[in-house]
């Protein structure tokens, strides 16, 4: 069930107001939050625990008071018009070109061999 709570919050500047809104938004079930800077009131609408909001703000050292709690006002549902049938242009099918698929041939780097002749290094073979 949707409920609406109005809470008095003692904040001094925009930064405190933003922090208070940030702390309240982490509570699960909130649909909308609005603040009135002149009256220093926060209006919260959603399916939540009202005491949790006050406790959250009091833990962050904001002086809070509950002004009112009540059911949220239901917005009138808009009348839906039947959807109009869109005009569909005929789609021209293009002939698909054949796709050539080549098999995967892995790349093997060439092996480098070093050839040492016995005749060139004749003296290195004896100790």
NORNORNOR-V785088 format. One record per backbone hydrogen bond with DSSP energy under -0.5 kcal/mol. CO is the residue of the C=O (numbers start at 1). NH is the residue of the N-H. Records with the same first field share a line. If there is no record, write none. Layout:
CO->NH / NH
//
This chain:
2->72
3->46
4->70
5->7 / 44
6->67 / 68
7->9 / 42
8->65
9->11
13->17
14->18
15->19
16->20
17->21
18->22
19->23
20->24
21->25
22->26
24->27
27->30
29->47
32->45
34->43
35->37
36->40 / 41
40->9
41->36
42->7 / 44
43->34
44->5
45->31 / 32
46->3 / 48
48->50
49->53
50->54
51->55
52->56
53->57
54->58
55->59
56->60
57->62
58->61
61->63
62->64
63->10
65->8 / 67
68->6
70->4
84->86
86->88
87->89
90->92
91->93
98->100
99->101
100->102
104->106
106->108
107->109
111->113
113->115
114->116
115->117
117->121
119->122
121->124 / 125
122->125
123->126
//
